[in-house]
Amino acid sequence: MGIMIAASGQACGAEVTGVDLSKPLDEKTVQSIRTAWLEHHVLSFPEQLMSDDDLERFTNYFGPFGDDPFILPIAGREHVIAIQRNADETSSLFAEAWHTDWSFQTNPPSGTCLYGITIPPVGGDTLFANQHKALADMPAQLRAKIEGKLAIHSAAGAYSPEGAYGETDQDSGRSMLIKADDEAKETHKHPLIKAHPESGQECLYSCLGYIVGIDGLDQEQATELLAEIYAWQTSPNFQYCHQWKKNNLVMWDNRSVLHRATGGYEGYDRLLHRTTIGSVA
C-alpha cells in the first residue's frame, strides 16, 4: 500500500503510516518522509515496535547525531536519552516552557526524535507551535521591530549550577539524568528571523526558553520585546497538540517549531527515548 501522510488539520503536524521503522528504509521512503517533515514540521508514526538500534538508525537517515550536553545517555548508549518521570515523582515538570531544543549551541540541532515506551492513560500531551505560520501572520509593526536582530541564547537559566535543573534540583528526586554545568552560561547569537536551510522558508527562531537578550538592546528593552514576541508566537492559532500512545515515534523540526511538555499524569510512570538530529547546514 505504501507510505501515507495524513495532515493533523491543526497548525502543523501529520501522521505517517504504511512504513515499518523497525526495518531499514530505502532511499525513496526516506525522501518521502523528509518531504513530509519539511511540509508538516512534526510527524507522528503510530504503532512502531522499535528498539534503540532502530531509533538510532532512523535518526541517522536525516542527519548526524546532535550533541545533548546536559542530559546523560541511557546505559550502553551514546546518543539515546530517557525522558522519564516516575509515578511518585514530585520534581518540577521537565521541559514545560516553550523552547527549541538546544538553540543555545553554535550549530543547533535540526530535529528531535521521541519514542513512547511507557505512556500514561491520561495527560502528557506535547504541544508544538508552527513558527513559519507565526511569522507569516505576524503584524507588520511587530515584524519591523525584530527584522535583522540577533537574539542572545543561553542555557544558564536551565542547566547552570544555579539554574532550574541545577544544584537546588539535585535533591528533588528527579528520575532524569541531568548534568548541570557552568558550560551552560555560554552564549551564542542567532537571528530572530531565519530562513530554513532546506526549504528556504522564513520563520521565527526560538523564544524565551533559551533567549536571554537581544543584541543592541538594553535588558529592559530586550525583555519587553521578547515578551511581545512570546505572546504572539505561542498563540493557540499556531499550535498542534500531540496526544501520545505507546510505540508512537514523533519527529519534529527544531528549525520550524517550538514545543513544550504538559503534565496531568500524576501517579503514573512515563518513559520515552529521545535522539537528536544534528545540524545539516
N, C-alpha and C positions, 0 to 999 in steps of 0.2 A: 504493500500500500504506500510505502514511502513516508518521508517526513512531512508533518503537517504543523502549521503555525496558526494559532487562534488568538487574535488580539483580545486583551482583557476588557476593552470597552471603557477603560479608565484613561488617565492622562498618559500612561505608559504601561508597558508590561504585556507579555504574551505567553501562552502555554505551547510547549513543543511536545508532540507525540510522534509515534512511528519510528523511534530510534532507540536502540539499546546501548546505554552508555557503559555497560559492563564489558563491552567488546570494543576492539579498535575500530575507529571510524575511517572511511575512505575520504579522500580529498574533497570530493563533491559534497558529501554530507557536512564536513567541517565548514566549507564555504557557505552552504545554505544556512547553517547555524550562525556564522559570523554576520551574514547579511541581515538575518532576522534580529540579531543582537544590536547591530548598528541602527536598525529601524525602530525597535521597540525598547531598547536600553536595559530592560530587565526580562530575562527568560526563565520560565519555570518548566522543569522536566519532571512530571509526576511518575510515581511507581517505578523508580530506578533502584535496582539492587546492586549497590556499588561498594566495593572495598576501597581502602585508602589508596591502593595501587591504581584502581580505576579513576579515582578522583584526581590523582596526580597526573595520570596520562591525559585525561580530558583537559585539565588546566593547561598543559603544555601545547595543546593544539592552538592556543590563542595567544601565546607569548611565553617568555621565560617566567620562572617563579619570581615573585616580588619578595622584598625583604620585610619581614614582620619584626620590627626592632624591639618591641616592648611586651610581646606575648611569647612565652616559651612554647615550642612544639611539643606534641604528644610523644611519649616514649617510643623510640625506634624510628622516628620520622624527623626529617629536617624541615619540611615545608607544610605540614598539616598541623593546625592548631585547633584546640577544642573551645567552642563557645558553649559554656556549661554553667548550669545553675542547679543546685541541689534543692530538693523539696523543702528542707528546713533552713535554707539559707536566708539570712537577713541583711546581707550587704546591699548596697545600692545597686540598682539595675544597670548592667553593663551596656554601654552604647545607646543610652536613652536620648541623648542630644542629637539633633540633626548634624550630619557630617558627611564628608567624603573620605574614604579610607586613605590614611597616611598622606594627606595633602601637604604635610609639613616636610616631606622629603624633597631632595633636589629633583629627582625624577619620580613623581608619584605613580603608583600602580595604575594600570589600565582598567583592571577589573577585579572582581572577587567572586569566588565560587563557594557556596554554602550548602551542605548536605544534611538533611534532617535524619537523625538517628533515633532519639527519644523525644517525642513530641507530645506535650500535654493535650488533654482533650479540650481545653479552653485557653484563650489568651495567647500571648506570644507572637502576635502578628508583627510583620516588618513593614514599615511604611517607606515608600520611595517618593521622591519629588522630582519631576522632569524639569531640568534646568535649561533645556532648549526652549521649551514652551514658556518657562518663566521669563526668559529674556525676550522672546518674540512678542509676548503680550505686555511687556513692561511699559509703563507710561514714559513718554519721551523725556519728561522732566527728570525722572529718576535715572534713566539711562545716561543722560547728559552729565550727571554727577559722577558716574563711575567710569565713563569712557576713558580708556587709556591709563587707568590707575592700577597700581600694583598692590596686592594685599600681602601682608606680612604673616606668614604661617608659623606656628609653633605648637609643639605637643606639651609644653610646660604645664598647662592647666590640668592635663590628664595624667601624664606619665613621669613628671619630675618627682623627686622625693617628696616635695611639698604639694603635689597635685592630687586630684581626686582619687587616683589609684596608687598613691604613693605610700609613705610611711604610716599615715593615720589609717589607711585601708588594710594594712597588713594583718591586723588582729580582728578583722570583721568576719572571718570565716569564709571568705570568698573562695570558690572552688576553682576558678580560672587561674592559670599560671601566668600572672602578670609580673613583669620585671621593671620596676621604676628605676630611672637612671637620670643623671644630670645631662646626658646627651639630649634629653627631651627639651632642654632650654634653647637649643639651637634654632635659628630662624632661617627661612627661605622665602623668597618673594615670587609670586605668580600673578599674572594678570587676572583681574576680576572678570573680564570677558575673554574667553579663549576660543579659538577655532579648534574643533575636534580634529585630531591628527589624521584620522582615517576618512571621515565623512566630509570634513571641511565646514560643517555646520557650527555656527557660533552658539555659545551657551555661557551661563554664569558658572563660575568655578568656585566651589566650596562656600562655607559660611562660618558663622560664629563658633562652631565646634572647634576649629583649629586656627581661625584667623584672629590675630591679636592686635592688628593695627593696619593702617593704610599708609603707604609711602607718601611723604609730603604733607600729611595732615597731622595736627597735634592729636593727642589721645582723646580729648573731648570731642573733636570734630569727627575722628575716625569712629568712635563708639556710636555717635549719633547716626552716622551714615550706615554703619554695619547693622544697626538695629532696624533702620528703614529697609535695607535690602532683605534682611532676615524675615521681616514681617511679610514682605512680598513673595519671596521665593519659596516659602513653606506653606503657601495658601493651599487649602483643600482642592482648589481648581487644578492644581498641578500634581496631585497625588495619586498613587496606586497603593492599595492595601493588599499585601500578600498574606494569605492565611495558610499556615504550614500544615503539612501532613507528613507522616513517616515515609522515608525513602524518596523524598522530594529534593531534587537538586535545583538551586536557583543560582544564576549567574547575573551579575549586574555590571554596568559600565560606569566606573567611578568618574569618568570624564563627562558624563551626561546627567547623572542623578545624584541627589542626596539620599541618605537613608537614616532610619532610626529604629531602635528596638522598642517594643512595648511590653508591658507586664500582663498582669491579670491571670497568672497561672500559679499563684501561691499554693504550696502544698504538693506540687508536682515536680519531678525531675525534668530537666530539659537539657539535651545534648545535641550539638551539631558540630560537624567537622568543616573547617574552612581552609581554603588555599587562596593565595593571592596571585593574580596575573600581573607580571611586571610591565613596566613601560615598554611600548613598542615604537615609540617615536621620541 
